[in-house]
Amino acid sequence: MQGHGRVSARLSLVRRARLKRDAVRGMDVLLMPETVIELNAQGAEVLRLCDGTRTLEEIVAEVASRYPAGSSADVERDVRAFVARLEDRGVLSSTPGAAQA
């Protein structure tokens, strides 16, 4: 696992991965060489937030703010698990964030 242990790491898709809307399937998909991963709406939402400007904690907070009726603990657990699986598959990369003043 690469970056989900680093608090200030900024998450982004690796260069070979692309998030696209598949009009034929009517869903978002993650495209990589010889691989297509079908995503549900929440998975696509998390990946859109992995744009290299946000840390995992910021992504969790943003997703939790979009689902105020849900348990923030459940949202955090689900987002962290999803990100960890994608990091393990080599889909996400982590870039160290700037030091906080």
C-alpha positions in Angstrom: 0.0 0.0 0.0 1.4 3.3 -1.0 -0.1 6.5 0.3 -3.1 5.9 2.5 -0.8 6.1 5.5 0.6 9.5 4.7 -1.6 12.3 6.0 -0.3 15.0 3.6 0.0 12.9 0.5 -2.0 14.2 -2.5 -3.8 11.4 -4.4 -4.2 11.2 -8.2 -4.8 8.6 -10.9 -1.6 7.1 -12.4 -0.9 8.2 -16.0 -2.1 5.0 -17.5 -5.5 5.2 -15.9 -8.4 7.3 -17.2 -11.9 8.0 -15.7 -14.4 8.1 -18.5 -18.2 8.1 -18.9 -19.2 5.1 -21.0 -22.3 6.1 -22.9 -22.9 2.5 -24.1 -22.9 1.1 -20.5 -24.4 4.2 -19.1 -21.9 4.4 -16.3 -18.5 5.7 -15.3 -15.5 3.4 -16.0 -11.9 3.4 -15.1 -9.8 2.5 -18.1 -6.3 1.1 -18.0 -4.4 -0.9 -20.5 -6.4 -4.1 -21.1 -8.6 -3.3 -18.1 -12.0 -1.7 -17.7 -13.4 -1.3 -14.2 -17.1 -0.4 -13.9 -17.7 2.1 -11.2 -20.8 2.9 -9.2 -21.6 6.6 -8.7 -19.8 6.9 -5.4 -16.7 5.2 -6.7 -16.6 7.6 -9.6 -17.2 10.5 -7.3 -14.2 9.5 -5.1 -11.9 9.1 -8.2 -12.9 12.6 -9.5 -11.7 14.0 -6.2 -8.3 12.2 -6.6 -7.0 15.0 -8.8 -3.6 15.6 -7.2 -4.8 18.5 -5.1 -6.4 16.7 -2.2 -5.2 14.4 0.6 -7.2 11.3 1.6 -8.5 13.2 4.7 -9.8 16.0 2.4 -11.4 13.5 0.1 -13.1 11.8 3.0 -14.4 15.1 4.4 -15.7 16.2 1.0 -17.6 12.9 0.4 -19.0 13.0 4.0 -20.2 16.5 3.4 -22.2 15.3 0.3 -23.9 12.7 2.4 -25.0 14.4 5.6 -27.6 11.8 6.4 -25.0 9.0 6.4 -22.7 8.1 9.2 -19.4 9.9 8.8 -17.6 6.9 10.3 -19.2 4.7 7.6 -18.2 7.1 4.9 -14.7 7.3 6.1 -14.3 3.6 6.4 -15.7 3.0 2.9 -13.6 5.8 1.2 -10.4 4.6 2.9 -11.1 1.0 1.9 -11.9 1.9 -1.7 -8.7 4.1 -2.0 -6.6 1.4 -0.4 -7.9 -1.2 -2.9 -7.1 1.2 -5.8 -3.6 1.9 -4.4 -3.0 -1.8 -4.1 -4.0 -2.3 -7.8 -1.6 0.5 -8.8 -4.4 2.9 -9.9 -3.6 5.7 -7.6 -0.4 7.5 -6.9 0.6 9.7 -3.9 2.5 12.9 -4.1 3.8 14.4 -0.9 2.0 17.6 0.0 3.5 20.9 0.8 4.5 21.4 4.4 1.9 23.3 6.4 3.1 26.6 8.0 
